[in-house]
Amino acid sequence: MWNGISTLSFKSDLIVFDTHELTSNKNRQNAQLFLMLAFLDKIVKQSKAKNQTLPIAEQHMICIAIDEAHLLD
């Protein structure tokens, strides 16, 4: 899943990561969750830097919601 070039595109208004299968293996779950959150952190920081150069009307906001996060302990 994370060992090669990705085909993810963040041009959509809604992006969903289905993490249900991660709950079957605790070690894999923790590693995948860390990688996913690190990836999202990078996207958010890039967006913030880009937004700082744009007028408010042209800025794009990002919202991250983790449904059922209590299952990922």
MIVO-296527 format. One record per residue: residue in three letters; x negated, y negated, z negated of N, C-alpha, C in turn. Coordinates in steps of 0.05 Angstrom, whole numbers, plus 32768, in hexadecimal, padded with zeros to 4 digits. Atoms other than C-alpha are relative to their C-alpha. Layout:
N
<atom><palum>ala</palum><n_c1>X</n_c1><n_c2>Y</n_c2><n_c3>Z</n_c3><ca_c1>X</ca_c1><ca_c2>Y</ca_c2><ca_c3>Z</ca_c3><c_c1>X</c_c1><c_c2>Y</c_c2><c_c3>Z</c_c3></atom>
...
***
This chain:
73
<atom><palum>met</palum><n_c1>7FF0</n_c1><n_c2>8018</n_c2><n_c3>8000</n_c3><ca_c1>8000</ca_c1><ca_c2>8000</ca_c2><ca_c3>8000</ca_c3><c_c1>7FEF</c_c1><c_c2>7FE7</c_c2><c_c3>8000</c_c3></atom>
<atom><palum>trp</palum><n_c1>8010</n_c1><n_c2>8018</n_c2><n_c3>8003</n_c3><ca_c1>7FC9</ca_c1><ca_c2>7FCE</ca_c2><ca_c3>7FEE</ca_c3><c_c1>7FE4</c_c1><c_c2>8004</c_c2><c_c3>800C</c_c3></atom>
<atom><palum>asn</palum><n_c1>801B</n_c1><n_c2>7FFA</n_c2><n_c3>7FF8</n_c3><ca_c1>7F8E</ca_c1><ca_c2>7FEC</ca_c2><ca_c3>8012</ca_c3><c_c1>7FFA</c_c1><c_c2>7FF8</c_c2><c_c3>801D</c_c3></atom>
<atom><palum>gly</palum><n_c1>8005</n_c1><n_c2>8008</n_c2><n_c3>7FE4</n_c3><ca_c1>7F92</ca_c1><ca_c2>7FCA</ca_c2><ca_c3>8056</ca_c3><c_c1>800E</c_c1><c_c2>7FE6</c_c2><c_c3>8006</c_c3></atom>
<atom><palum>ile</palum><n_c1>7FF3</n_c1><n_c2>8018</n_c2><n_c3>7FF6</n_c3><ca_c1>7FAC</ca_c1><ca_c2>7F91</ca_c2><ca_c3>807F</ca_c3><c_c1>801E</c_c1><c_c2>8001</c_c2><c_c3>7FFC</c_c3></atom>
<atom><palum>ser</palum><n_c1>7FE3</n_c1><n_c2>8001</n_c2><n_c3>8006</n_c3><ca_c1>7FF2</ca_c1><ca_c2>7F7C</ca_c2><ca_c3>806C</ca_c3><c_c1>800F</c_c1><c_c2>7FF3</c_c2><c_c3>8017</c_c3></atom>
<atom><palum>thr</palum><n_c1>7FEE</n_c1><n_c2>800C</n_c2><n_c3>7FEC</n_c3><ca_c1>802C</ca_c1><ca_c2>7F6C</ca_c2><ca_c3>809A</ca_c3><c_c1>8015</c_c1><c_c2>7FEE</c_c2><c_c3>7FF3</c_c3></atom>
<atom><palum>leu</palum><n_c1>7FED</n_c1><n_c2>8011</n_c2><n_c3>800E</n_c3><ca_c1>804F</ca_c1><ca_c2>7F42</ca_c2><ca_c3>8066</ca_c3><c_c1>8001</c_c1><c_c2>7FE4</c_c2><c_c3>800D</c_c3></atom>
<atom><palum>ser</palum><n_c1>7FFC</n_c1><n_c2>801B</n_c2><n_c3>7FF6</n_c3><ca_c1>806C</ca_c1><ca_c2>7F01</ca_c2><ca_c3>807F</ca_c3><c_c1>8010</c_c1><c_c2>7FF0</c_c2><c_c3>7FEB</c_c3></atom>
<atom><palum>phe</palum><n_c1>7FF3</n_c1><n_c2>8011</n_c2><n_c3>8013</n_c3><ca_c1>807F</ca_c1><ca_c2>7EC9</ca_c2><ca_c3>8050</ca_c3><c_c1>800E</c_c1><c_c2>7FE9</c_c2><c_c3>800C</c_c3></atom>
<atom><palum>lys</palum><n_c1>7FF2</n_c1><n_c2>8016</n_c2><n_c3>7FF2</n_c3><ca_c1>80A6</ca_c1><ca_c2>7EA0</ca_c2><ca_c3>8082</ca_c3><c_c1>801E</c_c1><c_c2>8002</c_c2><c_c3>7FFB</c_c3></atom>
<atom><palum>ser</palum><n_c1>7FE4</n_c1><n_c2>7FFD</n_c2><n_c3>8007</n_c3><ca_c1>80E9</ca_c1><ca_c2>7EBA</ca_c2><ca_c3>8069</ca_c3><c_c1>8007</c_c1><c_c2>7FF1</c_c2><c_c3>7FE7</c_c3></atom>
<atom><palum>asp</palum><n_c1>7FF7</n_c1><n_c2>800E</n_c2><n_c3>8018</n_c3><ca_c1>8112</ca_c1><ca_c2>7E95</ca_c2><ca_c3>8035</ca_c3><c_c1>8003</c_c1><c_c2>8013</c_c2><c_c3>7FE8</c_c3></atom>
<atom><palum>leu</palum><n_c1>7FFD</n_c1><n_c2>7FEC</n_c2><n_c3>8016</n_c3><ca_c1>811A</ca_c1><ca_c2>7ED6</ca_c2><ca_c3>800C</ca_c3><c_c1>7FEF</c_c1><c_c2>8018</c_c2><c_c3>8006</c_c3></atom>
<atom><palum>ile</palum><n_c1>8012</n_c1><n_c2>7FE9</n_c2><n_c3>7FFD</n_c3><ca_c1>80E6</ca_c1><ca_c2>7F0C</ca_c2><ca_c3>8002</ca_c3><c_c1>8005</c_c1><c_c2>8012</c_c2><c_c3>7FE8</c_c3></atom>
<atom><palum>val</palum><n_c1>7FFA</n_c1><n_c2>7FED</n_c2><n_c3>8016</n_c3><ca_c1>80F4</ca_c1><ca_c2>7F4A</ca_c2><ca_c3>7FD9</ca_c3><c_c1>7FEA</c_c1><c_c2>8016</c_c2><c_c3>8000</c_c3></atom>
<atom><palum>phe</palum><n_c1>8013</n_c1><n_c2>7FE9</n_c2><n_c3>8005</n_c3><ca_c1>80C0</ca_c1><ca_c2>7F7B</ca_c2><ca_c3>7FBD</ca_c3><c_c1>8010</c_c1><c_c2>8015</c_c2><c_c3>7FF1</c_c3></atom>
<atom><palum>asp</palum><n_c1>7FF2</n_c1><n_c2>7FEB</n_c2><n_c3>800E</n_c3><ca_c1>80E2</ca_c1><ca_c2>7FBC</ca_c2><ca_c3>7FAC</ca_c3><c_c1>7FEB</c_c1><c_c2>8010</c_c2><c_c3>7FF0</c_c3></atom>
<atom><palum>thr</palum><n_c1>8014</n_c1><n_c2>7FF3</n_c2><n_c3>8012</n_c3><ca_c1>80BA</ca_c1><ca_c2>7FD6</ca_c2><ca_c3>7F70</ca_c3><c_c1>800B</c_c1><c_c2>8018</c_c2><c_c3>7FF1</c_c3></atom>
<atom><palum>his</palum><n_c1>7FF4</n_c1><n_c2>7FEA</n_c2><n_c3>800F</n_c3><ca_c1>80E9</ca_c1><ca_c2>800D</ca_c2><ca_c3>7F5A</ca_c3><c_c1>7FEE</c_c1><c_c2>8019</c_c2><c_c3>7FFE</c_c3></atom>
<atom><palum>glu</palum><n_c1>8011</n_c1><n_c2>7FE9</n_c2><n_c3>8000</n_c3><ca_c1>80B9</ca_c1><ca_c2>8044</ca_c2><ca_c3>7F6E</ca_c3><c_c1>7FE8</c_c1><c_c2>7FFE</c_c2><c_c3>7FEE</c_c3></atom>
<atom><palum>leu</palum><n_c1>8017</n_c1><n_c2>8004</n_c2><n_c3>8011</n_c3><ca_c1>8083</ca_c1><ca_c2>8026</ca_c2><ca_c3>7F43</ca_c3><c_c1>8004</c_c1><c_c2>800B</c_c2><c_c3>7FE4</c_c3></atom>
<atom><palum>thr</palum><n_c1>7FFA</n_c1><n_c2>7FF7</n_c2><n_c3>801B</n_c3><ca_c1>80A6</ca_c1><ca_c2>803E</ca_c2><ca_c3>7F04</ca_c3><c_c1>7FFA</c_c1><c_c2>801D</c_c2><c_c3>7FFB</c_c3></atom>
<atom><palum>ser</palum><n_c1>8005</n_c1><n_c2>7FE3</n_c2><n_c3>8003</n_c3><ca_c1>8095</ca_c1><ca_c2>8087</ca_c2><ca_c3>7F12</ca_c3><c_c1>7FE4</c_c1><c_c2>8006</c_c2><c_c3>7FF5</c_c3></atom>
<atom><palum>asn</palum><n_c1>801B</n_c1><n_c2>7FFC</n_c2><n_c3>8009</n_c3><ca_c1>804B</ca_c1><ca_c2>807F</ca_c2><ca_c3>7F00</ca_c3><c_c1>7FF6</c_c1><c_c2>7FE7</c_c2><c_c3>7FF2</c_c3></atom>
<atom><palum>lys</palum><n_c1>8007</n_c1><n_c2>8018</n_c2><n_c3>8010</n_c3><ca_c1>8036</ca_c1><ca_c2>8050</ca_c2><ca_c3>7EC8</ca_c3><c_c1>7FE6</c_c1><c_c2>7FF3</c_c2><c_c3>8008</c_c3></atom>
<atom><palum>asn</palum><n_c1>8019</n_c1><n_c2>800C</n_c2><n_c3>7FF8</n_c3><ca_c1>7FEE</ca_c1><ca_c2>8047</ca_c2><ca_c3>7EDE</ca_c3><c_c1>8002</c_c1><c_c2>7FF1</c_c2><c_c3>801A</c_c3></atom>
<atom><palum>arg</palum><n_c1>7FFC</n_c1><n_c2>800C</n_c2><n_c3>7FE5</n_c3><ca_c1>8002</ca_c1><ca_c2>8039</ca_c2><ca_c3>7F26</ca_c3><c_c1>8012</c_c1><c_c2>7FE7</c_c2><c_c3>7FFD</c_c3></atom>
<atom><palum>gln</palum><n_c1>7FEE</n_c1><n_c2>8016</n_c2><n_c3>8004</n_c3><ca_c1>803A</ca_c1><ca_c2>800C</ca_c2><ca_c3>7F0E</ca_c3><c_c1>7FF1</c_c1><c_c2>7FE7</c_c2><c_c3>7FF7</c_c3></atom>
<atom><palum>asn</palum><n_c1>800F</n_c1><n_c2>8017</n_c2><n_c3>800B</n_c3><ca_c1>800B</ca_c1><ca_c2>7FDF</ca_c2><ca_c3>7EE6</ca_c3><c_c1>7FEE</c_c1><c_c2>7FF4</c_c2><c_c3>8015</c_c3></atom>
<atom><palum>ala</palum><n_c1>8013</n_c1><n_c2>8009</n_c2><n_c3>7FEB</n_c3><ca_c1>7FD8</ca_c1><ca_c2>7FDB</ca_c2><ca_c3>7F1E</ca_c3><c_c1>800F</c_c1><c_c2>7FF1</c_c2><c_c3>8016</c_c3></atom>
<atom><palum>gln</palum><n_c1>7FF1</n_c1><n_c2>800C</n_c2><n_c3>7FEA</n_c3><ca_c1>800C</ca_c1><ca_c2>7FCC</ca_c2><ca_c3>7F54</ca_c3><c_c1>800D</c_c1><c_c2>7FE5</c_c2><c_c3>7FF7</c_c3></atom>
<atom><palum>leu</palum><n_c1>7FF4</n_c1><n_c2>8019</n_c2><n_c3>800A</n_c3><ca_c1>802F</ca_c1><ca_c2>7F98</ca_c2><ca_c3>7F29</ca_c3><c_c1>7FEC</c_c1><c_c2>7FEA</c_c2><c_c3>7FFE</c_c3></atom>
<atom><palum>phe</palum><n_c1>8016</n_c1><n_c2>8014</n_c2><n_c3>8002</n_c3><ca_c1>7FED</ca_c1><ca_c2>7F75</ca_c2><ca_c3>7F1B</ca_c3><c_c1>7FF9</c_c1><c_c2>7FF5</c_c2><c_c3>801B</c_c3></atom>
<atom><palum>leu</palum><n_c1>8007</n_c1><n_c2>8008</n_c2><n_c3>7FE5</n_c3><ca_c1>7FDC</ca_c1><ca_c2>7F74</ca_c2><ca_c3>7F65</ca_c3><c_c1>8016</c_c1><c_c2>7FEF</c_c2><c_c3>800D</c_c3></atom>
<atom><palum>met</palum><n_c1>7FEA</n_c1><n_c2>800F</n_c2><n_c3>7FF4</n_c3><ca_c1>8021</ca_c1><ca_c2>7F5B</ca_c2><ca_c3>7F79</ca_c3><c_c1>8001</c_c1><c_c2>7FE4</c_c2><c_c3>7FF3</c_c3></atom>
<atom><palum>leu</palum><n_c1>7FFF</n_c1><n_c2>801A</n_c2><n_c3>800D</n_c3><ca_c1>8020</ca_c1><ca_c2>7F23</ca_c2><ca_c3>7F45</ca_c3><c_c1>7FE7</c_c1><c_c2>7FEF</c_c2><c_c3>8007</c_c3></atom>
<atom><palum>ala</palum><n_c1>8018</n_c1><n_c2>800F</n_c2><n_c3>7FF7</n_c3><ca_c1>7FD8</ca_c1><ca_c2>7F0F</ca_c2><ca_c3>7F59</ca_c3><c_c1>8005</c_c1><c_c2>7FF5</c_c2><c_c3>801C</c_c3></atom>
<atom><palum>phe</palum><n_c1>7FFA</n_c1><n_c2>8008</n_c2><n_c3>7FE5</n_c3><ca_c1>7FEF</ca_c1><ca_c2>7F0C</ca_c2><ca_c3>7FA1</ca_c3><c_c1>8014</c_c1><c_c2>7FE9</c_c2><c_c3>8000</c_c3></atom>
<atom><palum>leu</palum><n_c1>7FED</n_c1><n_c2>8016</n_c2><n_c3>8002</n_c3><ca_c1>802B</ca_c1><ca_c2>7EE1</ca_c2><ca_c3>7F8F</ca_c3><c_c1>7FF4</c_c1><c_c2>7FE7</c_c2><c_c3>7FF4</c_c3></atom>
<atom><palum>asp</palum><n_c1>800E</n_c1><n_c2>8017</n_c2><n_c3>800B</n_c3><ca_c1>7FFF</ca_c1><ca_c2>7EB4</ca_c2><ca_c3>7F65</ca_c3><c_c1>7FF1</c_c1><c_c2>7FF1</c_c2><c_c3>8015</c_c3></atom>
<atom><palum>lys</palum><n_c1>800F</n_c1><n_c2>800C</n_c2><n_c3>7FEA</n_c3><ca_c1>7FD4</ca_c1><ca_c2>7EA7</ca_c2><ca_c3>7FA2</ca_c3><c_c1>8013</c_c1><c_c2>7FF1</c_c2><c_c3>8012</c_c3></atom>
<atom><palum>ile</palum><n_c1>7FEC</n_c1><n_c2>800D</n_c2><n_c3>7FEE</n_c3><ca_c1>8011</ca_c1><ca_c2>7E97</ca_c2><ca_c3>7FCD</ca_c3><c_c1>800B</c_c1><c_c2>7FE6</c_c2><c_c3>7FF3</c_c3></atom>
<atom><palum>val</palum><n_c1>7FF6</n_c1><n_c2>8017</n_c2><n_c3>800E</n_c3><ca_c1>802C</ca_c1><ca_c2>7E67</ca_c2><ca_c3>7F98</ca_c3><c_c1>7FEB</c_c1><c_c2>7FE9</c_c2><c_c3>7FFF</c_c3></atom>
<atom><palum>lys</palum><n_c1>8015</n_c1><n_c2>8014</n_c2><n_c3>8001</n_c3><ca_c1>7FE9</ca_c1><ca_c2>7E43</ca_c2><ca_c3>7F91</ca_c3><c_c1>7FFC</c_c1><c_c2>7FF3</c_c2><c_c3>801C</c_c3></atom>
<atom><palum>gln</palum><n_c1>8003</n_c1><n_c2>800B</n_c2><n_c3>7FE5</n_c3><ca_c1>7FE3</ca_c1><ca_c2>7E3C</ca_c2><ca_c3>7FDD</ca_c3><c_c1>8017</c_c1><c_c2>7FED</c_c2><c_c3>8007</c_c3></atom>
<atom><palum>ser</palum><n_c1>7FE8</n_c1><n_c2>8011</n_c2><n_c3>7FFB</n_c3><ca_c1>802A</ca_c1><ca_c2>7E20</ca_c2><ca_c3>7FE1</ca_c3><c_c1>7FFE</c_c1><c_c2>7FE6</c_c2><c_c3>7FF1</c_c3></atom>
<atom><palum>lys</palum><n_c1>8003</n_c1><n_c2>8019</n_c2><n_c3>8010</n_c3><ca_c1>801C</ca_c1><ca_c2>7DEE</ca_c2><ca_c3>7FA9</ca_c3><c_c1>7FEC</c_c1><c_c2>7FED</c_c2><c_c3>800D</c_c3></atom>
<atom><palum>ala</palum><n_c1>8015</n_c1><n_c2>8010</n_c2><n_c3>7FF2</n_c3><ca_c1>7FDD</ca_c1><ca_c2>7DD6</ca_c2><ca_c3>7FCD</ca_c3><c_c1>800C</c_c1><c_c2>7FF3</c_c2><c_c3>8019</c_c3></atom>
<atom><palum>lys</palum><n_c1>7FF4</n_c1><n_c2>800A</n_c2><n_c3>7FE7</n_c3><ca_c1>8003</ca_c1><ca_c2>7DCE</ca_c2><ca_c3>800E</ca_c3><c_c1>8015</c_c1><c_c2>7FEB</c_c2><c_c3>7FF9</c_c3></atom>
<atom><palum>asn</palum><n_c1>7FEB</n_c1><n_c2>8013</n_c2><n_c3>8008</n_c3><ca_c1>803E</ca_c1><ca_c2>7DAB</ca_c2><ca_c3>7FEC</ca_c3><c_c1>7FF5</c_c1><c_c2>7FE5</c_c2><c_c3>7FF7</c_c3></atom>
<atom><palum>gln</palum><n_c1>800C</n_c1><n_c2>8019</n_c2><n_c3>8009</n_c3><ca_c1>800F</ca_c1><ca_c2>7D77</ca_c2><ca_c3>7FCE</ca_c3><c_c1>7FF9</c_c1><c_c2>7FED</c_c2><c_c3>8016</c_c3></atom>
<atom><palum>thr</palum><n_c1>8007</n_c1><n_c2>8010</n_c2><n_c3>7FE9</n_c3><ca_c1>7FFF</ca_c1><ca_c2>7D5F</ca_c2><ca_c3>8014</ca_c3><c_c1>8019</c_c1><c_c2>7FF7</c_c2><c_c3>8010</c_c3></atom>
<atom><palum>leu</palum><n_c1>7FE8</n_c1><n_c2>8005</n_c2><n_c3>7FF1</n_c3><ca_c1>8048</ca_c1><ca_c2>7D5A</ca_c2><ca_c3>802A</ca_c3><c_c1>8013</c_c1><c_c2>7FED</c_c2><c_c3>7FF1</c_c3></atom>
<atom><palum>pro</palum><n_c1>7FEB</n_c1><n_c2>8010</n_c2><n_c3>800E</n_c3><ca_c1>8081</ca_c1><ca_c2>7D29</ca_c2><ca_c3>801C</ca_c3><c_c1>8013</c_c1><c_c2>8013</c_c2><c_c3>7FF3</c_c3></atom>
<atom><palum>ile</palum><n_c1>7FEE</n_c1><n_c2>7FEF</n_c2><n_c3>800F</n_c3><ca_c1>80B4</ca_c1><ca_c2>7D44</ca_c2><ca_c3>7FEB</ca_c3><c_c1>8015</c_c1><c_c2>800E</c_c2><c_c3>8012</c_c3></atom>
<atom><palum>ala</palum><n_c1>7FEB</n_c1><n_c2>7FF5</n_c2><n_c3>7FEE</n_c3><ca_c1>80E8</ca_c1><ca_c2>7D4F</ca_c2><ca_c3>8022</ca_c3><c_c1>7FF6</c_c1><c_c2>8018</c_c2><c_c3>8010</c_c3></atom>
<atom><palum>glu</palum><n_c1>800B</n_c1><n_c2>7FEA</n_c2><n_c3>7FF0</n_c3><ca_c1>80B9</ca_c1><ca_c2>7D7F</ca_c2><ca_c3>8046</ca_c3><c_c1>7FF3</c_c1><c_c2>8016</c_c2><c_c3>7FEF</c_c3></atom>
<atom><palum>gln</palum><n_c1>800C</n_c1><n_c2>7FEC</n_c2><n_c3>8011</n_c3><ca_c1>80A0</ca_c1><ca_c2>7DA6</ca_c2><ca_c3>800A</ca_c3><c_c1>8012</c_c1><c_c2>8019</c_c2><c_c3>7FFE</c_c3></atom>
<atom><palum>his</palum><n_c1>7FF2</n_c1><n_c2>7FE6</n_c2><n_c3>8003</n_c3><ca_c1>80B3</ca_c1><ca_c2>7DF0</ca_c2><ca_c3>8001</ca_c3><c_c1>7FFC</c_c1><c_c2>800A</c_c2><c_c3>7FE3</c_c3></atom>
<atom><palum>met</palum><n_c1>8001</n_c1><n_c2>7FF6</n_c2><n_c3>801C</n_c3><ca_c1>80C3</ca_c1><ca_c2>7E0A</ca_c2><ca_c3>7FBB</ca_c3><c_c1>8000</c_c1><c_c2>801E</c_c2><c_c3>8000</c_c3></atom>
<atom><palum>ile</palum><n_c1>8001</n_c1><n_c2>7FE3</n_c2><n_c3>8003</n_c3><ca_c1>80B6</ca_c1><ca_c2>7E51</ca_c2><ca_c3>7FA4</ca_c3><c_c1>800C</c_c1><c_c2>8007</c_c2><c_c3>7FE5</c_c3></atom>
<atom><palum>cys</palum><n_c1>7FF5</n_c1><n_c2>7FF6</n_c2><n_c3>8018</n_c3><ca_c1>80DE</ca_c1><ca_c2>7E77</ca_c2><ca_c3>7F71</ca_c3><c_c1>7FFB</c_c1><c_c2>801E</c_c2><c_c3>7FFF</c_c3></atom>
<atom><palum>ile</palum><n_c1>8006</n_c1><n_c2>7FE3</n_c2><n_c3>8003</n_c3><ca_c1>80C8</ca_c1><ca_c2>7EBC</ca_c2><ca_c3>7F58</ca_c3><c_c1>8012</c_c1><c_c2>800A</c_c2><c_c3>7FE9</c_c3></atom>
<atom><palum>ala</palum><n_c1>7FEF</n_c1><n_c2>7FF3</n_c2><n_c3>8013</n_c3><ca_c1>80FA</ca_c1><ca_c2>7EE8</ca_c2><ca_c3>7F34</ca_c3><c_c1>7FF9</c_c1><c_c2>801E</c_c2><c_c3>7FFF</c_c3></atom>
<atom><palum>ile</palum><n_c1>8006</n_c1><n_c2>7FE3</n_c2><n_c3>8002</n_c3><ca_c1>80EA</ca_c1><ca_c2>7F2E</ca_c2><ca_c3>7F1A</ca_c3><c_c1>8018</c_c1><c_c2>800D</c_c2><c_c3>7FF2</c_c3></atom>
<atom><palum>asp</palum><n_c1>7FE8</n_c1><n_c2>7FF2</n_c2><n_c3>800B</n_c3><ca_c1>812A</ca_c1><ca_c2>7F55</ca_c2><ca_c3>7F11</ca_c3><c_c1>7FF8</c_c1><c_c2>8019</c_c2><c_c3>7FF2</c_c3></atom>
<atom><palum>glu</palum><n_c1>8006</n_c1><n_c2>7FE8</n_c2><n_c3>8010</n_c3><ca_c1>8128</ca_c1><ca_c2>7F8C</ca_c2><ca_c3>7EDD</ca_c3><c_c1>7FE3</c_c1><c_c2>8001</c_c2><c_c3>7FF7</c_c3></atom>
<atom><palum>ala</palum><n_c1>801C</n_c1><n_c2>8002</n_c2><n_c3>8009</n_c3><ca_c1>80E3</ca_c1><ca_c2>7F74</ca_c2><ca_c3>7EC6</ca_c3><c_c1>7FFB</c_c1><c_c2>8010</c_c2><c_c3>7FE6</c_c3></atom>
<atom><palum>his</palum><n_c1>8004</n_c1><n_c2>7FF1</n_c2><n_c3>801A</n_c3><ca_c1>80EF</ca_c1><ca_c2>7F95</ca_c2><ca_c3>7E82</ca_c3><c_c1>7FF9</c_c1><c_c2>801D</c_c2><c_c3>8005</c_c3></atom>
<atom><palum>leu</palum><n_c1>8008</n_c1><n_c2>7FE5</n_c2><n_c3>7FFA</n_c3><ca_c1>80E6</ca_c1><ca_c2>7FD8</ca_c2><ca_c3>7EA5</ca_c3><c_c1>7FE3</c_c1><c_c2>8003</c_c2><c_c3>8007</c_c3></atom>
<atom><palum>leu</palum><n_c1>801C</n_c1><n_c2>8000</n_c2><n_c3>7FF8</n_c3><ca_c1>809F</ca_c1><ca_c2>7FC5</ca_c2><ca_c3>7EB9</ca_c3><c_c1>7FEE</c_c1><c_c2>7FFA</c_c2><c_c3>7FE9</c_c3></atom>
<atom><palum>asp</palum><n_c1>8011</n_c1><n_c2>8006</n_c2><n_c3>8017</n_c3><ca_c1>807F</ca_c1><ca_c2>7FC6</ca_c2><ca_c3>7E75</ca_c3><c_c1>7FE8</c_c1><c_c2>8012</c_c2><c_c3>7FFF</c_c3></atom>
***
